[in-house]
Amino acid sequence: MTKLKRALYILLGSAFVAIVVGRLMSLPPPPMSDAEIAMRFKTYRADLDRLVVMMNEDKGIGIVTHEFIDLAGGSPWPRPEPAWGISKARWDEYKTIFKRAKIPRGVIRDVGSGETMIYAWTWGEPVPLAAKSYIHCGKPKKGDAYQLLPCYEGKEWGRNYEAGRHTRYKKLDERWFLFEERE
């Protein structure tokens, strides 16, 4: 075999390995099992309940994460601290709970429906392509209705596949559900 052929084989082999490794790295990590999430729910229940209470108290807030705060209805970020909608101390309280309860992304609340979603596991940036969350079904405002499958169905478990998006849920407690969504 000539040196040129040998170099070509090495180059092609290296390219193949790089493609395979790149492909494997783009796959989502294995999701947390339902049992792990249910155990974490029991362990951090007080923190999860506290997040729901805080979101209900902070009426103008729609999303709180480690990196930003979004007002209900959307708002540009970054913005000056007086326009955050909550104080820095309050945001620090959220972030402390996220860290302690191992919340990877943050919390989202629909102001009208009263539903709160707290991420337990996610994959994909900036929008999760796959996620497992805790859903709390609060009380909808007058004239509003539940938006999320577990809250409006209210069953022990359920699943749906629509427009390329798979969702499933199972009840954890009276108003709490484990909710999974995948592309």
N, C-alpha and C positions, 0 to 999 in steps of 0.2 A: 504494500500500500504506500502510495506516495505521501510526502509530507503535506501536500495540499489537500488530499482526500482526508487524511487524518485530522487536519485542522478543521476542515468542513464538518466532519462527524462530531468533533468536540464542540464546535460552535452550535450545530443543530441540537445536539444532546443538551447543552447548557440552556438553549432557548426553550426546549421542551420542558425541562425541569422548572425553569422560571415561570412558564405559563401555568403548569400544574400547581406549583406552590402559590402563585398569585390567585388562581381560581379557588384553591382550598381556603386561602385567607379571606376571600370575599364571602364565604359561606357564613351564615349566622352561627354563633356559638350555640351549643345545645341549650334550650330554654330550661329555666328552673322547672322542676316537676310541680304538679299541683300539690303534692304532699308537702314539699318544701315551702311553697307559698302559704299553704294553710297553717303550717307550723309557725312561720314568720308572722302571720296574721295574729295568731294566739299570743305570741311573744310580745309583739309591738302594738297590740290592740289599743292600749291607752293613747299611744302616740298617734295612731291613725284616727281615732275619735277626736283627738285634740286638733288635728289638721282640718277635719270637717268643721269643727266649731270655729276655728280661726277663719276659714274661708267664708263661713256664714257671717261672722262679725265684720270682715273686711268686704263689705257689700259691693264696692266698685271694682273688685279684683276678679279676673277670670283665670289667670294662670300665674303660678309662682314656681320658679325653678331655682337651681343653684346659680344660674347666670342672669336671669332677667325676671321682671314682673310685667305682666300684661294686664291692662285694664279690661274689664268686660266690654266687649265690642271692638277690641283691638286698639293698639296705640304704638307709635314708633318707639324704638329702643336703640341706643340709650337715650335717656332724657334726664333733665336735672332732678336731683333728689326730691325737691318739693313736689314734683309732678309724678312721683312713683305711685302714689295712692296709699302707701303705708310707710311707716318710719323705717330707718335703717335697723333700729333695734328689733322691730317686728320681723323684718326680713331675716335678720340673724336668727331669730327664734325659729322661723320656718326651716332655715338651713341646718340648725342644730338638730331638729327633729328628723330631717331628711337623712342626715349622717347617722344618727343613732338608730333609726329604723331601717337603714339601708335602702333608702328610696333613691334610685339612680337618676331620675329626671325631675320629678316634682309633682305638683298637684294642679288639676284643672277642675273648674266648677262651671256648670251652666247655671247662670243666675235665675233664669225662668223656671227650669225643670227641677232645680234643687239637687241635681245629680253631681256627685264629686268623683273624679277618677284620680287615683293615686298609683303611679307606675311602680310595679314590683320588679319587672325585668323588661329590658328593651333591646332591640337591635336595629341599627340604621340611623343615619344622621342626615339632615337635621330632623326629619320626620321619621318616626319609627316605622320600619317595614314589618316588624313583628313586635308584639308586646303582650305582656301579661300584667294585668292591673287589678287593683282592688276598686270596686265600684260601691259607693254608698248612695242609696236611693233616699234622698231627702223628700221634703214635701214641696210639690210644685206650687208656684204662685197661681193665684186665681186667673183662669184663662189660659194657662200654660199646661203642657203635658210632658210626660217622660219622653226622652229621646233615645235612650240606650235600651237595647234589647232586654237585659235582665230586669230593668226597672219597669218597663211597660208590660212585659209578660208576667213577671213576678212568680215564676215557677222555680222548682228545685234546680233544674238544669235546662239548657236549651242550646241550639246551634243554628247557624244560618250561613248560607253561601250565596253572595249576591255580587255581581259585577266584579268578579275576581278577588273578592275579599271574604275570607273565612272568619267567622266569629263564633265563639262558644262561651258559655258561662256555667257556673254552678254556685249554688248558695253556700255561703260561709256562716251566715247568721241572719237574724231577722231582716235587716236592711242592707247587709253586706254580701257582695258577690265577688268571686274570682272571674275575671273577664279576659279572654284571649282574642287577639285579632292578628291576622296574617294576610299578607298580599298573596 
